[in-house]
Amino acid sequence: MKHLIFYILICYTTSIHFETQANYVRNPCVRFSCDHGALVRGDISEKKMSIVFTGGDFADGGEHILNILKDQEVKGSFFFTGDFYRNPGFKSIILKLYEDGHYLGAHSDKHLLYCDWNKRDKLLVNKEEFVIDLKNNYKEMEKYGIETRDAHFFLPPFEWYNDSISKWTSELGLQLINYTSGTKSNADYTTPDMNQYISSEEIYQSIVKYEAENPYGLNGFILLIHIGTAPERVDKFYNRLDELLLWLKSNHYELKRVDELLNP
């Protein structure tokens, strides 16, 4: 009896902030594309896609992105670290994004690197560290009125994870997601001093090329862009957002919030 009571208490405590979504399919990978347990692409049979923005240290593109999305009548999806949410300098843009109906989600509290870059199955955090860090991210979100049930999707820091991270995420009643590979949009953070630096023009053309050459185009695509980058990068890709959205619309893509794109 003592063990039963302890088990019930543990289950109740865990479910206080992390509720399993009753209306969410148990195995979304049946319909959508997955990689190591994370959803990485929506339904390829429909011309719908999402643009997601991540943020940690920088938010220089916030106002520009907000205005472009409003002018284009597009809802975006924003995944911020706990440090981003608690930064007083970013409070104004977060509130505006929330008021405008964009999706606001978690990106870890301290932007931890979960696993080795070269040996993916080698964890650099244990389960307790992972859970505490992620819960701290959601605690910061709650201060803005963002409830866990409204932010079911979690985008991992560095967009790098493995099967264990996916499993632990699922155990918290959340769904891990990541960007769709194939373009260079996620490299918009790179600076000229880096060997892997990629210009905004090269990024833009990689999207155009993928759309033209992939048999499903950008159907179900999750395209990742950063809300801000280091000052050393003056060639900001978010300055091409207006052009990008107009081009996508001209090709008849519907731009959806990520929770709409991945809603079974």
Rosetta blueprint (number, residue, H / E / L):
1 M L
2 K H
3 H H
4 L H
5 I H
6 F H
7 Y H
8 I H
9 L H
10 I H
11 C H
12 Y H
13 T H
14 T H
15 S H
16 I L
17 H L
18 F L
19 E L
20 T L
21 Q L
22 A L
23 N L
24 Y L
25 V L
26 R L
27 N L
28 P H
29 C H
30 V H
31 R L
32 F L
33 S E
34 C E
35 D E
36 H L
37 G L
38 A E
39 L E
40 V E
41 R E
42 G L
43 D L
44 I L
45 S L
46 E L
47 K L
48 K E
49 M E
50 S E
51 I E
52 V E
53 F E
54 T E
55 G E
56 G L
57 D L
58 F L
59 A L
60 D L
61 G L
62 G H
63 E H
64 H H
65 I H
66 L H
67 N H
68 I H
69 L H
70 K H
71 D H
72 Q H
73 E L
74 V L
75 K L
76 G L
77 S E
78 F E
79 F E
80 F E
81 T L
82 G H
83 D H
84 F H
85 Y H
86 R H
87 N L
88 P H
89 G H
90 F H
91 K H
92 S H
93 I H
94 I H
95 L H
96 K H
97 L H
98 Y H
99 E H
100 D L
101 G L
102 H L
103 Y E
104 L E
105 G E
106 A E
107 H L
108 S L
109 D L
110 K L
111 H L
112 L L
113 L L
114 Y L
115 C E
116 D L
117 W L
118 N L
119 K L
120 R L
121 D L
122 K L
123 L E
124 L L
125 V L
126 N L
127 K H
128 E H
129 E H
130 F H
131 V H
132 I H
133 D H
134 L H
135 K H
136 N H
137 N H
138 Y H
139 K H
140 E H
141 M H
142 E H
143 K L
144 Y L
145 G L
146 I L
147 E L
148 T H
149 R H
150 D H
151 A L
152 H L
153 F E
154 F E
155 L L
156 P L
157 P H
158 F H
159 E H
160 W L
161 Y L
162 N L
163 D H
164 S H
165 I H
166 S H
167 K H
168 W H
169 T H
170 S H
171 E H
172 L L
173 G L
174 L L
175 Q E
176 L E
177 I E
178 N L
179 Y L
180 T L
181 S L
182 G L
183 T L
184 K L
185 S H
186 N H
187 A H
188 D L
189 Y L
190 T L
191 T L
192 P L
193 D L
194 M L
195 N L
196 Q L
197 Y L
198 I L
199 S L
200 S H
201 E H
202 E H
203 I H
204 Y H
205 Q H
206 S H
207 I H
208 V H
209 K H
210 Y H
211 E H
212 A H
213 E H
214 N L
215 P L
216 Y L
217 G L
218 L L
219 N L
220 G L
221 F L
222 I E
223 L E
224 L E
225 I E
226 H E
227 I L
228 G L
229 T L
230 A L
231 P L
232 E L
233 R L
234 V L
235 D L
236 K L
237 F H
238 Y H
239 N H
240 R H
241 L H
242 D H
243 E H
244 L H
245 L H
246 L H
247 W H
248 L H
249 K H
250 S H
251 N L
252 H L
253 Y L
254 E E
255 L E
256 K L
257 R L
258 V H
259 D H
260 E H
261 L H
262 L L
263 N L
264 P L
